[in-house]
């Protein structure tokens, strides 16, 4: 039972870090153009073999 005294705060800290990272991605406009990204694969100049 005493292990819960360690695991609960660790899980809350990790969850808070994940939430802050998600909020940062929203604030830095990571999800601006999902429709353009979805239709980019349908263009004829799509290159599925990138340069190495």
C-alpha positions as CSV (number, residue, x, y, z in Angstrom):
1,X,0.0,0.0,0.0
2,X,2.9,2.4,0.6
3,X,3.9,2.1,-3.0
4,X,0.7,4.1,-3.9
5,X,2.2,7.1,-2.0
6,X,4.9,7.2,-4.8
7,X,2.9,6.1,-7.8
8,X,0.0,8.5,-7.5
9,X,2.1,11.7,-7.4
10,X,4.3,10.4,-10.2
11,X,1.3,9.6,-12.4
12,X,-0.2,13.1,-11.7
13,X,3.1,14.8,-12.6
14,X,3.5,12.8,-15.8
15,X,-0.2,13.5,-16.7
16,X,0.4,17.2,-16.1
17,X,3.5,17.2,-18.3
18,X,1.5,15.5,-21.1
19,X,-1.3,18.0,-20.7
20,X,1.2,20.9,-20.9
21,X,2.8,19.4,-24.0
22,X,-0.7,19.1,-25.6
23,X,-1.6,22.7,-24.8
24,X,1.8,23.9,-26.1
25,X,1.1,22.1,-29.5
26,X,-2.2,23.9,-29.7
27,X,-0.7,27.3,-28.9
28,X,2.1,26.8,-31.4
29,X,-0.4,26.1,-34.2
30,X,0.6,22.5,-34.9
31,X,-2.9,21.7,-36.1
32,X,-3.5,24.5,-38.5
33,X,-4.1,22.8,-41.8
34,X,-5.3,19.2,-41.4
35,X,-7.4,19.4,-44.6
36,X,-4.3,20.4,-46.7
37,X,-2.2,17.6,-45.2
38,X,-5.0,15.0,-45.9
39,X,-5.3,16.0,-49.5
40,X,-1.6,16.3,-50.2
41,X,-1.2,12.6,-50.7
42,X,-3.8,12.7,-53.5
43,X,-1.8,15.1,-55.6
44,X,0.1,13.6,-58.6
45,X,3.4,15.0,-57.5
46,X,3.4,13.1,-54.2
47,X,6.7,11.3,-53.7
48,X,6.4,8.2,-51.6
49,X,10.1,7.5,-51.9
50,X,11.9,10.4,-50.2
51,X,15.6,11.1,-50.9
52,X,18.0,9.3,-48.6
